């Protein structure tokens, strides 16, 4: 590898780390092919808000995402963290959120709207596949946490139902 490629790779890794921080992601993995026998595999992951770990290596299977902890039977949550709300509906995957079936269409839900179990709350696009996220139970939409077009990770709170 030449000095020029090395400098470009360092700048590329720094740009990935910045992208990770700006979009509040925990992990990003990219493979760059330079030729038949020359490639760069980079995985950048963040374990805490202050620590960014960068690893350059051969391709490895993705690490398992941490399991979501079930919310306890707290009658009135005193935290502002939507993930700890017992009515939180979380993302089952990494992807991009869409609030309507197609651009210009009415959104699936709005704050205050009643939903039935199985109704589509929103769509999470992952790898060019549109995944409808159903309501886990009937209720009323108390809060919509994500915005249309936002990137989400596994376990990200999307909507809070009453």
N, C-alpha and C positions, 0 to 999 in steps of 0.2 A: 504494500500500500504506500502510495506516495504521500509526501507531506501535505499536498493540496487536498487529497482525499481525506486524510486524517483531520485536517482543519474543517472541511465540509461536514464530516461525520460529527465532530464535536459540536458544531453549530446546529446540526440537525437534532442531536440529542438535547441540547439546551432548549431548542424550540419545542420539542415534545414535552419537556418538563414544564415549560411555561404554559403550554396548551392544557396540560394536566391540572395545573394550579388555577388557571383562568376559568375552566369549566367545572371545577370542583369534582374532578374524577379521581378514582383511587388507583386505576391501572390502565395502561395503554401499551399495546404491543404492535410493532411494525417490523416488516421484513423488506429490505431494500436489495434488489438484485442489480449488480453491476455488470455481470456477464455470466458465462456458463459456470465458472468455478469461483466466482467472487460475489459474496453477498454480505450483508450486515443485518443481524437480528438484534433488535433492541426491545427491551421491556422496561418501562418506567412505571414504578408503583409508589404510591404514597401510603404509608402506614399510619401516620398521624398528620395533623394539620401543619406541624412545623418541620417534619422530616420527609425529605424526598429521597428515595433510593433509586439509583439508576443501575441497571444490570445489562451488560452486553454479553450474549451467549448464543449457543445453538438453540434451535426451537425446543421448547419444553411445553408439556401440557399446562394449561391455565390452572392456577390455584383455585381451590374451591372457595366460593364466597362464604363469608361468615353467616351462620344461620340467624334469622331474625328471632329476637327474643319475644315471647308472647307477653302482651301487656297484662299486668295483674289486675285484680278486680278493684281498682281504686275508684271510689264513687265520683270524686271531682279531681281531675288531674291539675296540679299546681304548676306544671311546666309549660313552656311555650313551644316545646319540641313536638311537632305534629306526629312524628313516628311513634311517640308514646301514647297518643290518643287511642282509646279502645275502638273508635270508629274509623281508624285510618285504613285505607285501602292502599297497599304498596305495589310497586312495580315488580312483576315476576321475572323481568329481564332487563338487560341493557338495551337502550334504543332511543328513539325520538318520539315524543308525544304529539298526537294530533287530536284535537278536540272535536273534529267533525269528519264525516266520511270523505269529503272532497272539498277543495277550496271553494269558498262561497256558500257552502251548505250550512244549515243551522247546526249549532253544536249539539252533541249528544245530551249534555246536561248543563244546568245552570244552578247557581246557589239558590236554595229554597225549593228546588224541583223534587218531586217524589219519584223514587225509582223502585222497581220491583227486582227481586232476586233474579239474576241472569241478564238484566238489561245491560246494554253496552254503555260504559261510563266514558270511555275514550279509547283511542288506538295507540299502541306502542309499535312503531316500525323497527324491526330488527332484521338486518341482512335482506332488505328489499321485501320482507314479508310483513303484511299488516296484521297485527295481533289485536283482536278486540278484547278489551279488559272488561269482564262482566262484574256486575254488582254482586258481592258475596251474600248479601241479604237485602231485604226490602228496607226502605227508610227514606230519609230526606237528606239532600245534599246540604251539608252544613258549611263546607269550605272546599274550594278548589285550590290546591296548593301549587300545581304546575301550570305553566303557560303553554299555549300552542307553539309547537316547534322546539320545545326545550329538550335537551338531552337528559336522560335519566339513567340511573344505575339500578341494579338489582336491589330491591328493598327500599327504594326511594318512596316516601309517602306521596301519593298522587291526589287523593280526595279523602275528605272526612265525611262519613255518613252518621246521622243521628239515629 
